Amino acid sequence: MLKKIVAALLLCWWLTCCADVSCAALAETVSFARITEDDVYLFASESDDQRLFVLEKSYYLQIQAETDRMYFVYIMQNEEDFPLISGYVYKSQVSDCLSAPVAPLYPTEKIAVLGGSAPLRQSPTPSALPVITAVNTQKLSYYGSIVNYGTTWYYVYYGGKFGYVDAETVSAPQISPHPTPLPSRPAVTTPSETEPPATETPTEPTPTSEILLIVFVVVLAVGLTLALFLPGNLKKKNAVFDQDI
């Protein structure tokens, strides 16, 4: 009997250790990506030929797999009105986050129908077939937005269906940034903002030879003037003049 009890205890201990190891392995494999750029699209496939919508900046995605250039991610917390969806994002447009972020991972915002009705369409075009129609005051679960041919569309969930609704037929989502601030970036100065280096005004060479020439001419002129008009010189000049007469 004692052997059976010991065996049962050992089995329970082994199962607990295995469960802990599995949870630890799962925690290590699950990582997150943060949307730190503007206009980050969620794509329906790795071929990036179908844009679903623009993801909300500052929030998080759960990384499930990766390729050379893209992450395969999950969005939302899989709640009743906000079911989990998947898609692809470019690695270069998101930031890796290995630790679990603060909730919520993605905003759970609802928007209301403003007019009589708002059809949810299969694609963001007026000609696309509606999958379901929401009536006045009904609430739609918001996931993201996309602009197509000049018209803004919201990707929403309503009545068990996903689709696009014209932004003019519903209220605008009021989404606040994630509680965790985005990492600050070093300021980058553009060439227009950079002050030009101080340029020294070229100094013209001093015309030494010209100054000396001018001084010499002036001194010579003064000397000649003095020589002509000094009293002694005037007497000699007058004497010569009288003798010649």
Buried (B, 14 or more C-beta within 10 A) or exposed (E): EEEEEEEEEEEEEEEEEEEEEEEEEEEEEEBBBBBBEEEBBBBEEBEBEEBBBBBBBBBBBBBEEBEEEBBBBBBBBEEEEBBEBBBBBBBEBBBEBEEEBEEBBBBBBBBEBEEEEBBBBEEBEEEBEBBBBBEEEBBBBBBBBBEEEEBEBBBBBBEEBBBBBBBEBBBBBEBEEBEEEEEEEEEEEEEEEEEEEEEEEEEEEEEEEEEEEEEEEEEEEEEEEEEEEEEEEEEEEEEEEEEEE
